[in-house]
Amino acid sequence: MFGEMKIRHLLGVTALFLVPTMVFLFFLILFNAVDFEFVYAIFGLVFYVLVPVIFFGYHFRKQKLSIRQVVYTKGVTRWIPSIFVIVIISIAFSLSAFWLYLYLLSPVLPFIVDFLLEETPMPESGLYLIIEIVMITILAPIVEEFFFRGVILQRLIKKSSVWGGILISSLLFGILHADIIGAFLFGVITALLVIRTGNLLIPILLHMLNNTLAVLLMYVPPAWIEWLDVIAITTRSDVAATAGPHIILLIISSILTAIIVYRLGKGITSEKLSMRS
């Protein structure tokens, strides 16, 4: 299944379509033919739609597999409460870990902190806003889980070990996100979920809920989250000012995250994995 899909082939197909797209978009930008929103939309559609459809479509047909063998609803219901709990703890840890990241960078690389704290502009066009929300909350979770917890995780496990695959794939996942520490642990948890259940739908749902809440925090700050002001960071001065609440949040969420990883990872072996594959 995923273990037979080579990482280099995935990277090759991705580069085959993304590089020409980037060159084409670069020239459009150079001649002021398009705006950034158009570039973002086209880039996202190529990466999150065209590449996975071609790559997985080819391999699933070649192996005579059905997507229902890796994404199915059976047994998902009992995981729903756990998914909500994991997402809340994951977001709490990510917020506090991101604060720690900013706190450590502030004295030595303040310009990076300022860059990371720049406000995310909302797309002016309603169409582009819808495309962005769909990509973040639906397409990105599906594609990233197929890429990282499907191909990359399973291939690395086949070439190394269960925990080697989990840690390396999660590290790669973390490097590609702004919140490296939080994304790394998120990758570990989702990897353990797919190994334990053999069902990509569970980490996909977890990822979707996580990204949906992130979008709400980013674009739609309603009155019911005003209590988050105590840990809100909008400028570099807020990093030191909110140290107390963030340290408490970091300690509590770290303990809870460790418990989640321990419980999900308990009893995970290569023999168990082979039974799930």
C-alpha atoms as a printed R data frame, in Angstrom:
    type eleno elety resid chain resno       x      y       z
1   ATOM     1    CA   MET     A     1   0.000  0.000   0.000
2   ATOM     2    CA   PHE     A     2   1.629  3.301   1.076
3   ATOM     3    CA   GLY     A     3   4.840  1.427   1.860
4   ATOM     4    CA   GLU     A     4   5.227  0.699  -1.851
5   ATOM     5    CA   MET     A     5   4.977  4.380  -2.813
6   ATOM     6    CA   LYS     A     6   8.457  5.902  -2.947
7   ATOM     7    CA   ILE     A     7   9.088  9.291  -1.336
8   ATOM     8    CA   ARG     A     8  11.378 10.364  -4.187
9   ATOM     9    CA   HIS     A     9   8.579  9.690  -6.668
10  ATOM    10    CA   LEU     A    10   6.218 11.855  -4.612
11  ATOM    11    CA   LEU     A    11   8.802 14.645  -4.521
12  ATOM    12    CA   GLY     A    12   9.448 14.207  -8.244
13  ATOM    13    CA   VAL     A    13   5.780 14.513  -9.206
14  ATOM    14    CA   THR     A    14   5.409 17.506  -6.883
15  ATOM    15    CA   ALA     A    15   8.423 19.248  -8.439
16  ATOM    16    CA   LEU     A    16   7.271 18.349 -11.963
17  ATOM    17    CA   PHE     A    17   4.090 20.369 -11.533
18  ATOM    18    CA   LEU     A    18   5.083 23.001  -8.967
19  ATOM    19    CA   VAL     A    19   8.295 24.244 -10.595
20  ATOM    20    CA   PRO     A    20   6.693 25.168 -13.964
21  ATOM    21    CA   THR     A    21   3.743 26.654 -12.074
22  ATOM    22    CA   MET     A    22   6.058 28.800  -9.951
23  ATOM    23    CA   VAL     A    23   8.005 29.976 -13.018
24  ATOM    24    CA   PHE     A    24   4.771 30.848 -14.829
25  ATOM    25    CA   LEU     A    25   3.392 32.716 -11.812
26  ATOM    26    CA   PHE     A    26   6.715 34.517 -11.315
27  ATOM    27    CA   PHE     A    27   6.522 36.031 -14.791
28  ATOM    28    CA   LEU     A    28   2.895 36.991 -14.276
29  ATOM    29    CA   ILE     A    29   3.881 38.812 -11.074
30  ATOM    30    CA   LEU     A    30   6.886 40.365 -12.817
31  ATOM    31    CA   PHE     A    31   4.616 41.995 -15.375
32  ATOM    32    CA   ASN     A    32   1.970 42.883 -12.766
33  ATOM    33    CA   ALA     A    33  -0.522 40.651 -14.563
34  ATOM    34    CA   VAL     A    34  -1.940 39.087 -11.391
35  ATOM    35    CA   ASP     A    35  -2.170 39.781  -7.663
36  ATOM    36    CA   PHE     A    36  -0.882 37.684  -4.769
37  ATOM    37    CA   GLU     A    37  -4.313 36.210  -4.069
38  ATOM    38    CA   PHE     A    38  -4.426 34.700  -7.568
39  ATOM    39    CA   VAL     A    39  -0.905 33.292  -7.139
40  ATOM    40    CA   TYR     A    40  -1.812 31.743  -3.784
41  ATOM    41    CA   ALA     A    41  -4.980 30.192  -5.199
42  ATOM    42    CA   ILE     A    42  -3.276 28.666  -8.258
43  ATOM    43    CA   PHE     A    43  -0.307 27.402  -6.243
44  ATOM    44    CA   GLY     A    44  -2.647 25.846  -3.686
45  ATOM    45    CA   LEU     A    45  -4.842 24.182  -6.298
46  ATOM    46    CA   VAL     A    46  -1.812 22.648  -8.032
47  ATOM    47    CA   PHE     A    47  -0.301 21.370  -4.780
48  ATOM    48    CA   TYR     A    48  -3.481 20.314  -2.993
49  ATOM    49    CA   VAL     A    49  -5.503 19.031  -5.959
50  ATOM    50    CA   LEU     A    50  -3.514 18.301  -9.118
51  ATOM    51    CA   VAL     A    51  -0.427 16.663  -7.562
52  ATOM    52    CA   PRO     A    52  -2.241 14.295  -5.140
53  ATOM    53    CA   VAL     A    53  -4.898 13.314  -7.701
54  ATOM    54    CA   ILE     A    54  -2.234 12.337 -10.248
55  ATOM    55    CA   PHE     A    55   0.176 10.674  -7.795
56  ATOM    56    CA   PHE     A    56  -2.325  8.707  -5.711
57  ATOM    57    CA   GLY     A    57  -4.609  8.052  -8.662
58  ATOM    58    CA   TYR     A    58  -1.731  6.346 -10.467
59  ATOM    59    CA   HIS     A    59  -0.563  4.302  -7.465
60  ATOM    60    CA   PHE     A    60  -4.024  3.238  -6.351
61  ATOM    61    CA   ARG     A    61  -4.803  2.001  -9.859
62  ATOM    62    CA   LYS     A    62  -1.403  0.313 -10.147
63  ATOM    63    CA   GLN     A    63  -1.890 -1.560  -6.851
64  ATOM    64    CA   LYS     A    64  -5.597 -2.133  -7.570
65  ATOM    65    CA   LEU     A    65  -6.527 -0.468  -4.306
66  ATOM    66    CA   SER     A    66  -9.607  1.425  -3.204
67  ATOM    67    CA   ILE     A    67  -9.408  4.589  -1.140
68  ATOM    68    CA   ARG     A    68 -11.887  2.908   1.215
69  ATOM    69    CA   GLN     A    69  -9.077  0.625   2.339
70  ATOM    70    CA   VAL     A    70  -7.301  3.543   4.030
71  ATOM    71    CA   VAL     A    71 -10.179  5.991   4.640
72  ATOM    72    CA   TYR     A    72 -13.357  4.530   6.126
73  ATOM    73    CA   THR     A    73 -16.010  5.445   8.683
74  ATOM    74    CA   LYS     A    74 -16.132  2.179  10.627
75  ATOM    75    CA   GLY     A    75 -14.996  2.716  14.224
76  ATOM    76    CA   VAL     A    76 -14.571  6.481  13.798
77  ATOM    77    CA   THR     A    77 -17.460  7.474  16.078
78  ATOM    78    CA   ARG     A    78 -15.764  6.230  19.235
79  ATOM    79    CA   TRP     A    79 -12.734  8.400  18.443
80  ATOM    80    CA   ILE     A    80 -14.707 11.669  18.103
81  ATOM    81    CA   PRO     A    81 -14.508 12.665  21.818
82  ATOM    82    CA   SER     A    82 -10.777 11.899  21.840
83  ATOM    83    CA   ILE     A    83 -10.275 13.986  18.692
84  ATOM    84    CA   PHE     A    84 -11.854 17.043  20.355
85  ATOM    85    CA   VAL     A    85  -9.742 16.630  23.499
86  ATOM    86    CA   ILE     A    86  -6.532 16.123  21.516
87  ATOM    87    CA   VAL     A    87  -7.193 19.207  19.369
88  ATOM    88    CA   ILE     A    88  -7.810 21.466  22.385
89  ATOM    89    CA   ILE     A    89  -4.629 20.238  24.085
90  ATOM    90    CA   SER     A    90  -2.690 20.457  20.817
91  ATOM    91    CA   ILE     A    91  -3.741 24.067  20.226
92  ATOM    92    CA   ALA     A    92  -2.898 24.980  23.829
93  ATOM    93    CA   PHE     A    93   0.538 23.421  23.446
94  ATOM    94    CA   SER     A    94   1.117 25.055  20.051
95  ATOM    95    CA   LEU     A    95   0.227 28.507  21.395
96  ATOM    96    CA   SER     A    96   2.576 28.161  24.359
97  ATOM    97    CA   ALA     A    97   5.344 26.510  22.294
98  ATOM    98    CA   PHE     A    98   5.100 29.326  19.745
99  ATOM    99    CA   TRP     A    99   5.430 31.834  22.600
100 ATOM   100    CA   LEU     A   100   8.580 30.011  23.793
101 ATOM   101    CA   TYR     A   101   9.941 30.126  20.244
102 ATOM   102    CA   LEU     A   102   9.341 33.900  20.098
103 ATOM   103    CA   TYR     A   103  10.741 34.414  23.600
104 ATOM   104    CA   LEU     A   104  14.021 32.699  22.687
105 ATOM   105    CA   LEU     A   105  14.302 34.565  19.378
106 ATOM   106    CA   SER     A   106  13.475 38.047  20.709
107 ATOM   107    CA   PRO     A   107  16.928 38.909  22.135
108 ATOM   108    CA   VAL     A   108  18.942 37.594  19.174
109 ATOM   109    CA   LEU     A   109  16.706 37.851  16.088
110 ATOM   110    CA   PRO     A   110  14.034 40.464  16.874
111 ATOM   111    CA   PHE     A   111  13.287 41.126  13.181
112 ATOM   112    CA   ILE     A   112  12.173 37.494  12.751
113 ATOM   113    CA   VAL     A   113   9.826 37.881  15.720
114 ATOM   114    CA   ASP     A   114   8.365 41.023  14.149
115 ATOM   115    CA   PHE     A   115   7.912 39.154  10.869
116 ATOM   116    CA   LEU     A   116   6.174 36.209  12.547
117 ATOM   117    CA   LEU     A   117   3.832 38.570  14.392
118 ATOM   118    CA   GLU     A   118   2.734 40.443  11.286
119 ATOM   119    CA   GLU     A   119  -1.033 40.398  10.939
120 ATOM   120    CA   THR     A   120  -2.339 37.935   8.366
121 ATOM   121    CA   PRO     A   121  -4.248 39.947   5.751
122 ATOM   122    CA   MET     A   122  -7.702 38.685   4.860
123 ATOM   123    CA   PRO     A   123  -8.248 38.217   1.103
124 ATOM   124    CA   GLU     A   124 -10.173 41.149  -0.351
125 ATOM   125    CA   SER     A   125 -12.080 38.977  -2.810
126 ATOM   126    CA   GLY     A   126 -14.855 36.796  -1.428
127 ATOM   127    CA   LEU     A   127 -13.948 34.057  -3.927
128 ATOM   128    CA   TYR     A   128 -10.319 33.974  -2.841
129 ATOM   129    CA   LEU     A   129 -11.376 33.965   0.815
130 ATOM   130    CA   ILE     A   130 -13.537 30.891   0.195
131 ATOM   131    CA   ILE     A   131 -10.694 29.185  -1.709
132 ATOM   132    CA   GLU     A   132  -8.258 29.925   1.130
133 ATOM   133    CA   ILE     A   133 -10.616 28.628   3.828
134 ATOM   134    CA   VAL     A   134 -11.355 25.457   1.825
135 ATOM   135    CA   MET     A   135  -7.639 24.847   1.283
136 ATOM   136    CA   ILE     A   136  -6.735 25.370   4.940
137 ATOM   137    CA   THR     A   137  -9.627 23.496   6.549
138 ATOM   138    CA   ILE     A   138 -10.340 20.707   4.040
139 ATOM   139    CA   LEU     A   139  -7.743 20.189   1.308
140 ATOM   140    CA   ALA     A   140  -4.587 20.725   3.397
141 ATOM   141    CA   PRO     A   141  -5.594 18.229   6.135
142 ATOM   142    CA   ILE     A   142  -6.500 15.549   3.580
143 ATOM   143    CA   VAL     A   143  -3.430 15.979   1.380
144 ATOM   144    CA   GLU     A   144  -0.932 16.441   4.218
145 ATOM   145    CA   GLU     A   145  -2.188 13.307   5.967
146 ATOM   146    CA   PHE     A   146  -1.893 11.298   2.741
147 ATOM   147    CA   PHE     A   147   1.601 12.704   2.167
148 ATOM   148    CA   PHE     A   148   3.046 12.581   5.694
149 ATOM   149    CA   ARG     A   149   1.071  9.871   7.522
150 ATOM   150    CA   GLY     A   150   0.553  7.885   4.341
151 ATOM   151    CA   VAL     A   151   3.555  7.801   2.026
152 ATOM   152    CA   ILE     A   152   6.360  9.340   4.109
153 ATOM   153    CA   LEU     A   153   5.521  7.646   7.438
154 ATOM   154    CA   GLN     A   154   4.898  4.191   5.987
155 ATOM   155    CA   ARG     A   155   7.915  4.335   3.695
156 ATOM   156    CA   LEU     A   156  10.258  5.441   6.499
157 ATOM   157    CA   ILE     A   157   8.895  2.732   8.793
158 ATOM   158    CA   LYS     A   158   9.575  0.171   6.078
159 ATOM   159    CA   LYS     A   159  13.134  1.460   5.666
160 ATOM   160    CA   SER     A   160  13.947  2.008   9.358
161 ATOM   161    CA   SER     A   161  11.652  1.282  12.310
162 ATOM   162    CA   VAL     A   162   8.238  2.249  13.648
163 ATOM   163    CA   TRP     A   163   9.518  5.013  15.911
164 ATOM   164    CA   GLY     A   164  12.144  6.039  13.369
165 ATOM   165    CA   GLY     A   165   9.372  6.589  10.830
166 ATOM   166    CA   ILE     A   166   7.191  8.421  13.343
167 ATOM   167    CA   LEU     A   167   9.924 10.805  14.498
168 ATOM   168    CA   ILE     A   168  11.478 11.543  11.096
169 ATOM   169    CA   SER     A   169   8.148 12.087   9.307
170 ATOM   170    CA   SER     A   170   6.965 14.305  12.179
171 ATOM   171    CA   LEU     A   171  10.192 16.312  12.068
172 ATOM   172    CA   LEU     A   172   9.753 16.894   8.328
173 ATOM   173    CA   PHE     A   173   6.145 17.912   8.974
174 ATOM   174    CA   GLY     A   174   7.261 20.324  11.700
175 ATOM   175    CA   ILE     A   175   9.965 21.937   9.555
176 ATOM   176    CA   LEU     A   176   7.364 22.872   6.946
177 ATOM   177    CA   HIS     A   177   5.270 24.772   9.520
178 ATOM   178    CA   ALA     A   178   5.931 28.034  11.367
179 ATOM   179    CA   ASP     A   179   5.319 26.382  14.740
180 ATOM   180    CA   ILE     A   180   7.985 23.675  14.434
181 ATOM   181    CA   ILE     A   181   7.654 22.233  17.954
182 ATOM   182    CA   GLY     A   182   3.865 22.172  17.990
183 ATOM   183    CA   ALA     A   183   3.663 20.772  14.446
184 ATOM   184    CA   PHE     A   184   6.240 18.093  15.283
185 ATOM   185    CA   LEU     A   185   4.217 16.805  18.234
186 ATOM   186    CA   PHE     A   186   1.025 17.094  16.196
187 ATOM   187    CA   GLY     A   187   2.739 14.892  13.612
188 ATOM   188    CA   VAL     A   188   3.701 12.346  16.269
189 ATOM   189    CA   ILE     A   189   0.123 12.147  17.558
190 ATOM   190    CA   THR     A   190  -1.441 11.799  14.102
191 ATOM   191    CA   ALA     A   191   1.163  9.193  13.128
192 ATOM   192    CA   LEU     A   192   0.323  7.152  16.236
193 ATOM   193    CA   LEU     A   193  -3.379  7.472  15.461
194 ATOM   194    CA   VAL     A   194  -3.020  6.099  11.938
195 ATOM   195    CA   ILE     A   195  -0.745  3.281  13.116
196 ATOM   196    CA   ARG     A   196  -3.098  2.329  15.928
197 ATOM   197    CA   THR     A   197  -6.277  2.473  13.828
198 ATOM   198    CA   GLY     A   198  -5.065  1.821  10.282
199 ATOM   199    CA   ASN     A   199  -7.516  4.525   9.212
200 ATOM   200    CA   LEU     A   200  -6.360  7.849   7.731
201 ATOM   201    CA   LEU     A   201  -9.800  9.374   8.292
202 ATOM   202    CA   ILE     A   202  -9.158  9.773  12.033
203 ATOM   203    CA   PRO     A   203  -6.017 11.951  11.711
204 ATOM   204    CA   ILE     A   204  -7.685 13.765   8.792
205 ATOM   205    CA   LEU     A   205 -10.656 14.712  11.006
206 ATOM   206    CA   LEU     A   206  -8.264 15.729  13.786
207 ATOM   207    CA   HIS     A   207  -6.291 17.867  11.328
208 ATOM   208    CA   MET     A   208  -9.468 19.434   9.901
209 ATOM   209    CA   LEU     A   209 -10.774 20.419  13.326
210 ATOM   210    CA   ASN     A   210  -7.381 21.804  14.323
211 ATOM   211    CA   ASN     A   211  -7.112 23.936  11.176
212 ATOM   212    CA   THR     A   212 -10.726 25.088  11.413
213 ATOM   213    CA   LEU     A   213 -10.172 26.399  14.935
214 ATOM   214    CA   ALA     A   214  -6.918 28.011  13.770
215 ATOM   215    CA   VAL     A   215  -8.814 29.828  10.992
216 ATOM   216    CA   LEU     A   216 -11.416 31.021  13.502
217 ATOM   217    CA   LEU     A   217  -8.672 32.374  15.751
218 ATOM   218    CA   MET     A   218  -6.965 34.012  12.769
219 ATOM   219    CA   TYR     A   219  -9.860 35.581  10.900
220 ATOM   220    CA   VAL     A   220 -12.961 35.517  13.088
221 ATOM   221    CA   PRO     A   221 -12.128 36.534  16.666
222 ATOM   222    CA   PRO     A   222 -15.640 36.455  18.207
223 ATOM   223    CA   ALA     A   223 -16.575 37.826  21.622
224 ATOM   224    CA   TRP     A   224 -16.574 34.389  23.230
225 ATOM   225    CA   ILE     A   225 -12.777 34.134  22.972
226 ATOM   226    CA   GLU     A   226 -12.018 37.510  24.571
227 ATOM   227    CA   TRP     A   227 -10.584 35.625  27.547
228 ATOM   228    CA   LEU     A   228  -7.681 34.684  25.246
229 ATOM   229    CA   ASP     A   229  -6.473 38.281  25.532
230 ATOM   230    CA   VAL     A   230  -4.440 37.183  28.544
231 ATOM   231    CA   ILE     A   231  -2.149 35.198  26.209
232 ATOM   232    CA   ALA     A   232  -2.587 37.271  23.036
233 ATOM   233    CA   ILE     A   233   0.660 38.296  21.328
234 ATOM   234    CA   THR     A   234   0.456 41.037  18.711
235 ATOM   235    CA   THR     A   235   3.765 42.864  19.252
236 ATOM   236    CA   ARG     A   236   7.244 41.935  20.454
237 ATOM   237    CA   SER     A   237   6.596 43.592  23.830
238 ATOM   238    CA   ASP     A   238   3.708 41.161  24.416
239 ATOM   239    CA   VAL     A   239   6.144 38.227  24.376
240 ATOM   240    CA   ALA     A   240   7.631 39.191  27.749
241 ATOM   241    CA   ALA     A   241   4.381 40.633  29.118
242 ATOM   242    CA   THR     A   242   2.487 37.345  28.703
243 ATOM   243    CA   ALA     A   243   5.275 35.099  30.017
244 ATOM   244    CA   GLY     A   244   3.420 34.009  33.171
245 ATOM   245    CA   PRO     A   245   0.233 32.651  31.552
246 ATOM   246    CA   HIS     A   246   2.211 31.051  28.736
247 ATOM   247    CA   ILE     A   247   4.568 29.235  31.097
248 ATOM   248    CA   ILE     A   248   1.600 27.812  33.016
249 ATOM   249    CA   LEU     A   249  -0.110 26.826  29.762
250 ATOM   250    CA   LEU     A   250   3.114 25.277  28.452
251 ATOM   251    CA   ILE     A   251   3.622 23.144  31.562
252 ATOM   252    CA   ILE     A   252   0.023 21.885  31.686
253 ATOM   253    CA   SER     A   253  -0.265 21.229  27.933
254 ATOM   254    CA   SER     A   254   3.162 19.533  27.854
255 ATOM   255    CA   ILE     A   255   2.116 17.102  30.578
256 ATOM   256    CA   LEU     A   256  -1.195 16.362  28.853
257 ATOM   257    CA   THR     A   257   0.535 15.957  25.466
258 ATOM   258    CA   ALA     A   258   3.034 13.525  26.988
259 ATOM   259    CA   ILE     A   259   0.135 11.500  28.413
260 ATOM   260    CA   ILE     A   260  -1.565 11.402  24.993
261 ATOM   261    CA   VAL     A   261   1.628 10.270  23.238
262 ATOM   262    CA   TYR     A   262   2.273  7.640  25.919
263 ATOM   263    CA   ARG     A   263  -1.240  6.215  25.729
264 ATOM   264    CA   LEU     A   264  -1.341  6.173  21.937
265 ATOM   265    CA   GLY     A   265   2.177  4.789  21.639
266 ATOM   266    CA   LYS     A   266   1.823  2.109  24.279
267 ATOM   267    CA   GLY     A   267   2.172 -1.307  22.684
268 ATOM   268    CA   ILE     A   268   2.954  0.015  19.199
269 ATOM   269    CA   THR     A   269   5.288 -2.468  17.494
270 ATOM   270    CA   SER     A   270   6.302 -3.354  13.955
271 ATOM   271    CA   GLU     A   271   4.212 -6.513  14.268
272 ATOM   272    CA   LYS     A   272   1.142 -4.450  15.126
273 ATOM   273    CA   LEU     A   273   1.856 -2.168  12.194
274 ATOM   274    CA   SER     A   274   2.099 -5.046   9.745
275 ATOM   275    CA   MET     A   275  -1.320 -6.259  10.882
276 ATOM   276    CA   ARG     A   276  -2.817 -2.804  10.217
277 ATOM   277    CA   SER     A   277  -1.206 -2.334   6.797
